[in-house]
Amino acid sequence: MGGTKIRATEGELLDQPVEVIVNAWNRNVIPWWLLLPQGVSAAIKRRGGLVPFRELARHGPIPLGGAVHTTAGRLPFRGIIHVAGINLLWFATEHSIRASVRSALELAAQKGYRSIAFPLIGAGTGGVSRQKTLDSIRAEAEVSGFAGEVVIVTYPSQKP
């Protein structure tokens, strides 16, 4: 397990006591300002402002399963890691979810973060069941070697 502490919790991603959160994003091909915000992205925009998304836009297209770090805007985190968990047809797969988790944890380790919170990547727009998403995130975190805490957050109305 490489020192990784993993726990699942029910609640709001933006209320977790961690250093960095993960935003399940898209491939960054469509300009962010053309998209209707949903889920975590909508909550980030509402509470954290537009700065993280403006920073994200400067990175250009993100490979499927890739990750990009931005500041957290007005949110109380040290940063946000945006992952491309859905393909160009707006679907997620176990592969894209696990690759997103791997990329996010590698980036978090590079930045020196010791705690990270994940939403259920791919369980909303991506069409993957919440249980399969939870299992995929947990499995990838277990083999990651990330030396810190991984929190997997399910929204209160979402049972895995």
Backbone as CSV, one residue per row, in Angstrom:
resi,resn,N_x,N_y,N_z,CA_x,CA_y,CA_z,C_x,C_y,C_z
1,MET,0.805,-1.191,0.000,0.000,0.000,0.000,0.851,1.258,0.000
2,GLY,2.126,1.168,0.259,3.013,2.309,0.145,2.719,3.445,1.105
3,GLY,2.086,3.161,2.242,1.802,4.205,3.206,0.556,5.010,2.893
4,THR,-0.202,4.597,1.908,-1.417,5.308,1.544,-2.533,4.949,2.508
5,LYS,-3.158,5.970,3.078,-4.331,5.773,3.930,-5.539,6.145,3.073
6,ILE,-6.459,5.204,2.893,-7.611,5.420,2.019,-8.883,5.314,2.839
7,ARG,-9.768,6.285,2.628,-11.075,6.192,3.275,-12.130,6.776,2.348
8,ALA,-13.312,6.223,2.433,-14.456,6.743,1.692,-15.369,7.433,2.697
9,THR,-15.950,8.532,2.270,-16.846,9.278,3.130,-17.976,9.866,2.307
10,GLU,-19.073,10.114,2.961,-20.198,10.775,2.304,-20.161,12.244,2.691
11,GLY,-20.359,13.130,1.732,-20.365,14.551,2.046,-20.089,15.399,0.821
12,GLU,-19.678,16.609,1.066,-19.346,17.569,0.018,-17.835,17.552,-0.203
13,LEU,-17.419,17.399,-1.428,-15.991,17.398,-1.741,-15.321,18.678,-1.249
14,LEU,-15.985,19.810,-1.425,-15.375,21.096,-1.083,-15.296,21.353,0.416
15,ASP,-15.866,20.471,1.216,-15.813,20.620,2.667,-14.800,19.683,3.319
16,GLN,-14.027,18.962,2.540,-13.081,17.992,3.094,-11.827,18.692,3.615
17,PRO,-11.295,18.239,4.770,-10.083,18.838,5.334,-8.819,18.242,4.704
18,VAL,-8.598,18.560,3.440,-7.432,18.060,2.701,-6.690,19.230,2.076
19,GLU,-5.500,18.947,1.561,-4.693,20.002,0.935,-5.108,20.282,-0.503
20,VAL,-5.543,19.241,-1.212,-5.871,19.394,-2.627,-7.096,18.545,-2.952
21,ILE,-7.920,19.055,-3.868,-9.080,18.295,-4.322,-8.916,17.974,-5.802
22,VAL,-9.674,16.983,-6.238,-9.669,16.589,-7.644,-10.992,17.009,-8.267
23,ASN,-10.900,17.601,-9.440,-12.074,17.965,-10.216,-12.118,17.061,-11.437
24,ALA,-13.201,16.290,-11.557,-13.376,15.441,-12.733,-13.765,16.357,-13.890
25,TRP,-12.869,16.525,-14.823,-13.026,17.473,-15.920,-13.169,16.701,-17.221
26,ASN,-13.018,17.372,-18.314,-13.073,16.722,-19.623,-11.699,16.815,-20.267
27,ARG,-11.613,16.560,-21.524,-10.317,16.572,-22.210,-9.812,17.989,-22.459
28,ASN,-10.591,19.012,-22.088,-10.198,20.410,-22.237,-10.133,20.827,-23.701
29,VAL,-10.914,20.171,-24.541,-10.943,20.495,-25.963,-11.961,21.597,-26.227
30,ILE,-13.106,21.525,-25.544,-14.151,22.547,-25.670,-13.832,23.650,-24.659
31,PRO,-13.851,24.914,-25.066,-13.565,25.992,-24.112,-14.481,25.920,-22.887
32,TRP,-13.908,26.094,-21.700,-14.648,25.943,-20.455,-15.853,26.869,-20.383
33,TRP,-15.761,28.034,-20.979,-16.846,29.001,-20.881,-18.039,28.621,-21.757
34,LEU,-17.894,27.620,-22.635,-19.016,27.126,-23.427,-19.781,26.003,-22.721
35,LEU,-19.199,25.460,-21.676,-19.793,24.314,-20.988,-20.714,24.757,-19.859
36,LEU,-21.795,24.039,-19.679,-22.663,24.270,-18.527,-22.064,23.500,-17.355
37,PRO,-21.694,24.205,-16.292,-21.055,23.514,-15.174,-22.008,22.545,-14.493
38,GLN,-21.469,21.378,-14.135,-22.234,20.363,-13.431,-21.400,19.836,-12.270
39,GLY,-22.060,19.285,-11.298,-21.396,18.591,-10.202,-20.311,19.390,-9.520
40,VAL,-19.134,18.759,-9.396,-18.007,19.371,-8.703,-17.572,20.659,-9.395
41,SER,-17.524,20.654,-10.712,-17.101,21.866,-11.438,-18.018,23.043,-11.127
42,ALA,-19.317,22.803,-11.072,-20.267,23.869,-10.749,-20.020,24.392,-9.335
43,ALA,-19.780,23.489,-8.401,-19.527,23.895,-7.019,-18.223,24.688,-6.915
44,ILE,-17.195,24.271,-7.643,-15.924,25.004,-7.632,-16.135,26.405,-8.186
45,LYS,-16.824,26.523,-9.312,-17.065,27.838,-9.913,-17.876,28.725,-8.974
46,ARG,-18.880,28.153,-8.333,-19.753,28.920,-7.440,-18.995,29.404,-6.203
47,ARG,-18.229,28.512,-5.582,-17.560,28.859,-4.322,-16.126,29.342,-4.495
48,GLY,-15.473,28.896,-5.573,-14.062,29.229,-5.729,-13.769,30.261,-6.795
49,GLY,-14.744,30.538,-7.646,-14.541,31.519,-8.702,-14.032,30.894,-9.987
50,LEU,-13.730,31.747,-10.950,-13.342,31.310,-12.288,-11.834,31.166,-12.492
51,VAL,-11.033,31.650,-11.577,-9.577,31.635,-11.758,-9.028,30.237,-12.066
52,PRO,-9.423,29.182,-11.324,-8.879,27.860,-11.650,-9.192,27.426,-13.088
53,PHE,-10.369,27.785,-13.590,-10.755,27.380,-14.945,-10.029,28.199,-16.011
54,ARG,-9.743,29.447,-15.711,-8.938,30.256,-16.636,-7.517,29.691,-16.724
55,GLU,-6.968,29.286,-15.571,-5.639,28.657,-15.556,-5.671,27.343,-16.337
56,LEU,-6.708,26.569,-16.123,-6.858,25.275,-16.790,-6.899,25.448,-18.308
57,ALA,-7.594,26.471,-18.777,-7.723,26.717,-20.222,-6.365,26.940,-20.878
58,ARG,-5.424,27.522,-20.146,-4.086,27.794,-20.703,-3.272,26.521,-20.950
59,HIS,-3.700,25.405,-20.372,-2.977,24.138,-20.547,-3.308,23.432,-21.848
60,GLY,-4.393,23.832,-22.501,-4.782,23.175,-23.747,-5.335,21.790,-23.501
61,PRO,-5.451,20.992,-24.572,-6.038,19.651,-24.443,-5.278,18.776,-23.442
62,ILE,-6.044,17.996,-22.697,-5.484,17.080,-21.700,-5.676,15.662,-22.227
63,PRO,-4.636,14.853,-22.228,-4.819,13.467,-22.664,-5.791,12.737,-21.734
64,LEU,-6.538,11.787,-22.278,-7.454,11.001,-21.464,-6.677,10.365,-20.316
65,GLY,-7.161,10.577,-19.105,-6.473,10.067,-17.920,-5.406,10.999,-17.389
66,GLY,-5.202,12.124,-18.055,-4.187,13.093,-17.633,-4.689,13.990,-16.519
67,ALA,-3.768,14.776,-15.952,-4.100,15.665,-14.842,-3.368,16.996,-14.985
68,VAL,-4.029,18.065,-14.552,-3.469,19.417,-14.586,-3.698,20.061,-13.220
69,HIS,-2.698,20.744,-12.714,-2.791,21.433,-11.425,-3.064,22.907,-11.646
70,THR,-3.986,23.465,-10.843,-4.222,24.911,-10.828,-4.292,25.373,-9.380
71,THR,-4.351,26.681,-9.213,-4.622,27.210,-7.879,-6.066,26.888,-7.533
72,ALA,-6.463,27.176,-6.303,-7.802,26.833,-5.832,-8.765,28.014,-5.841
73,GLY,-8.369,29.134,-6.417,-9.256,30.287,-6.411,-9.538,30.706,-4.981
74,ARG,-10.810,30.898,-4.660,-11.198,31.321,-3.301,-11.413,30.143,-2.356
75,LEU,-11.173,28.936,-2.811,-11.357,27.757,-1.964,-10.188,27.612,-0.992
76,PRO,-10.388,26.941,0.140,-9.351,26.857,1.172,-8.311,25.751,0.948
77,PHE,-8.079,25.368,-0.284,-7.125,24.302,-0.584,-5.841,24.900,-1.147
78,ARG,-4.786,24.114,-1.149,-3.533,24.571,-1.750,-3.578,24.488,-3.267
79,GLY,-4.516,23.696,-3.812,-4.636,23.577,-5.251,-5.803,22.696,-5.635
80,ILE,-6.021,22.629,-6.948,-7.016,21.728,-7.525,-6.314,20.938,-8.617
81,ILE,-6.546,19.643,-8.646,-6.028,18.803,-9.726,-7.227,18.403,-10.580
82,HIS,-7.208,18.843,-11.837,-8.281,18.557,-12.776,-7.874,17.335,-13.589
83,VAL,-8.724,16.338,-13.651,-8.412,15.114,-14.393,-9.354,14.939,-15.568
84,ALA,-8.828,14.413,-16.657,-9.619,14.130,-17.857,-10.113,12.692,-17.766
85,GLY,-11.215,12.509,-17.069,-11.741,11.171,-16.824,-12.768,10.695,-17.825
86,ILE,-13.182,11.585,-18.732,-14.165,11.183,-19.743,-13.590,11.423,-21.133
87,ASN,-13.982,10.576,-22.067,-13.461,10.699,-23.427,-14.231,11.760,-24.207
88,LEU,-13.906,11.911,-25.472,-14.534,12.948,-26.293,-16.018,12.699,-26.541
89,LEU,-16.484,11.480,-26.289,-17.908,11.162,-26.420,-18.628,11.267,-25.069
90,TRP,-17.928,11.794,-24.052,-18.457,12.030,-22.717,-18.722,10.741,-21.938
91,PHE,-17.931,9.709,-22.207,-18.036,8.455,-21.461,-16.747,8.207,-20.695
92,ALA,-16.874,7.568,-19.544,-15.722,7.137,-18.761,-15.640,5.618,-18.821
93,THR,-14.456,5.096,-18.556,-14.235,3.658,-18.480,-13.388,3.386,-17.236
94,GLU,-13.282,2.128,-16.869,-12.407,1.798,-15.744,-10.986,2.272,-16.037
95,HIS,-10.553,2.114,-17.281,-9.204,2.562,-17.661,-9.052,4.074,-17.476
96,SER,-10.018,4.860,-17.953,-9.877,6.323,-17.844,-9.950,6.781,-16.386
97,ILE,-10.750,6.095,-15.584,-10.849,6.443,-14.163,-9.534,6.134,-13.462
98,ARG,-9.033,4.917,-13.664,-7.779,4.529,-12.993,-6.601,5.377,-13.461
99,ALA,-6.553,5.688,-14.766,-5.472,6.543,-15.274,-5.568,7.943,-14.666
100,SER,-6.780,8.449,-14.490,-6.980,9.762,-13.876,-6.505,9.766,-12.426
101,VAL,-6.843,8.724,-11.694,-6.412,8.623,-10.297,-4.887,8.540,-10.220
102,ARG,-4.308,7.710,-11.070,-2.843,7.568,-11.100,-2.181,8.912,-11.384
103,SER,-2.673,9.617,-12.403,-2.088,10.918,-12.767,-2.249,11.935,-11.646
104,ALA,-3.428,11.952,-11.022,-3.672,12.900,-9.933,-2.756,12.629,-8.749
105,LEU,-2.591,11.357,-8.392,-1.738,11.026,-7.246,-0.271,11.302,-7.542
106,GLU,0.166,11.060,-8.773,1.542,11.393,-9.150,1.772,12.900,-9.064
107,LEU,0.821,13.679,-9.550,0.940,15.131,-9.507,0.892,15.641,-8.069
108,ALA,0.015,15.068,-7.260,-0.071,15.454,-5.849,1.256,15.180,-5.137
109,ALA,1.855,14.034,-5.413,3.143,13.705,-4.804,4.226,14.680,-5.265
110,GLN,4.245,15.005,-6.559,5.223,15.971,-7.087,5.102,17.324,-6.406
111,LYS,3.876,17.732,-6.100,3.625,19.036,-5.469,3.812,18.985,-3.956
112,GLY,4.043,17.800,-3.411,4.274,17.665,-1.978,3.019,17.593,-1.128
113,TYR,1.884,17.318,-1.735,0.640,17.213,-0.979,0.620,15.904,-0.193
114,ARG,0.013,15.963,0.982,-0.094,14.785,1.838,-1.531,14.305,2.008
115,SER,-2.485,15.056,1.447,-3.891,14.641,1.526,-4.621,15.146,0.291
116,ILE,-5.493,14.273,-0.238,-6.196,14.563,-1.481,-7.590,13.964,-1.409
117,ALA,-8.573,14.684,-1.954,-9.946,14.186,-1.982,-10.415,14.041,-3.426
118,PHE,-11.002,12.891,-3.708,-11.524,12.567,-5.042,-13.046,12.522,-5.028
119,PRO,-13.686,13.048,-6.074,-15.099,12.750,-6.276,-15.188,11.400,-6.990
120,LEU,-16.378,10.931,-7.255,-16.548,9.688,-8.009,-16.389,9.992,-9.503
121,ILE,-15.148,9.993,-9.959,-14.805,10.303,-11.347,-15.555,9.371,-12.288
122,GLY,-16.282,9.947,-13.235,-16.964,9.143,-14.241,-18.333,8.636,-13.856
123,ALA,-18.749,8.869,-12.602,-20.041,8.343,-12.161,-21.209,9.254,-12.523
124,GLY,-20.929,10.468,-12.902,-22.007,11.374,-13.303,-22.150,11.346,-14.808
125,THR,-21.601,12.353,-15.440,-21.661,12.486,-16.896,-21.063,11.272,-17.596
126,GLY,-20.053,10.652,-17.003,-19.339,9.549,-17.643,-20.103,8.244,-17.748
127,GLY,-21.170,8.085,-16.974,-22.032,6.921,-17.112,-21.588,5.640,-16.427
128,VAL,-20.530,5.673,-15.623,-20.069,4.476,-14.910,-20.811,4.403,-13.576
129,SER,-21.130,3.200,-13.122,-21.847,3.064,-11.849,-20.991,3.618,-10.704
130,ARG,-21.669,4.124,-9.708,-20.954,4.695,-8.562,-20.095,3.639,-7.870
131,GLN,-20.608,2.407,-7.735,-19.836,1.360,-7.070,-18.579,1.015,-7.861
132,LYS,-18.698,0.888,-9.180,-17.534,0.571,-10.007,-16.504,1.699,-9.941
133,THR,-16.986,2.935,-9.931,-16.078,4.075,-9.819,-15.356,4.060,-8.482
134,LEU,-16.099,3.872,-7.408,-15.508,3.806,-6.070,-14.463,2.703,-6.006
135,ASP,-14.795,1.524,-6.511,-13.866,0.398,-6.505,-12.611,0.700,-7.326
136,SER,-12.771,1.340,-8.469,-11.622,1.664,-9.339,-10.697,2.680,-8.680
137,ILE,-11.277,3.704,-8.058,-10.453,4.716,-7.381,-9.697,4.074,-6.224
138,ARG,-10.408,3.288,-5.420,-9.773,2.630,-4.272,-8.637,1.702,-4.732
139,ALA,-8.892,0.890,-5.759,-7.886,-0.059,-6.242,-6.641,0.665,-6.756
140,GLU,-6.835,1.735,-7.491,-5.683,2.466,-8.027,-4.912,3.163,-6.909
141,ALA,-5.621,3.721,-5.940,-4.949,4.375,-4.811,-4.133,3.372,-4.006
142,GLU,-4.649,2.139,-3.867,-3.941,1.109,-3.103,-2.598,0.748,-3.708
143,VAL,-2.485,0.781,-5.021,-1.222,0.400,-5.673,-0.361,1.607,-6.039
144,SER,-0.804,2.793,-5.679,-0.143,4.018,-6.128,1.185,4.321,-5.464
145,GLY,1.335,3.959,-4.204,2.527,4.360,-3.490,2.448,5.783,-2.965
146,PHE,1.298,6.444,-3.105,1.119,7.803,-2.582,1.268,7.757,-1.069
147,ALA,2.171,8.556,-0.537,2.443,8.544,0.900,1.607,9.604,1.605
148,GLY,0.319,9.367,1.666,-0.569,10.322,2.309,-1.968,9.775,2.398
149,GLU,-2.910,10.668,2.640,-4.304,10.281,2.796,-5.077,10.527,1.506
150,VAL,-5.851,9.527,1.109,-6.743,9.611,-0.038,-8.165,9.496,0.489
151,VAL,-8.965,10.520,0.220,-10.363,10.518,0.641,-11.219,10.429,-0.623
152,ILE,-12.100,9.444,-0.662,-13.021,9.287,-1.781,-14.381,9.752,-1.280
153,VAL,-14.903,10.801,-1.914,-16.104,11.456,-1.411,-17.307,11.132,-2.294
154,THR,-18.336,10.593,-1.672,-19.598,10.395,-2.374,-20.546,11.484,-1.901
155,TYR,-21.249,12.069,-2.842,-22.221,13.099,-2.518,-23.354,12.450,-1.734
156,PRO,-23.935,13.142,-0.746,-24.943,12.519,0.122,-26.056,11.771,-0.587
157,SER,-26.491,12.226,-1.740,-27.574,11.526,-2.437,-27.049,10.369,-3.271
158,GLN,-25.737,10.210,-3.321,-25.133,9.157,-4.130,-24.658,8.017,-3.237
159,LYS,-25.360,6.945,-3.223,-24.869,5.759,-2.528,-24.080,4.947,-3.555
160,PRO,-22.889,4.421,-3.179,-22.067,3.678,-4.145,-22.769,2.505,-4.787
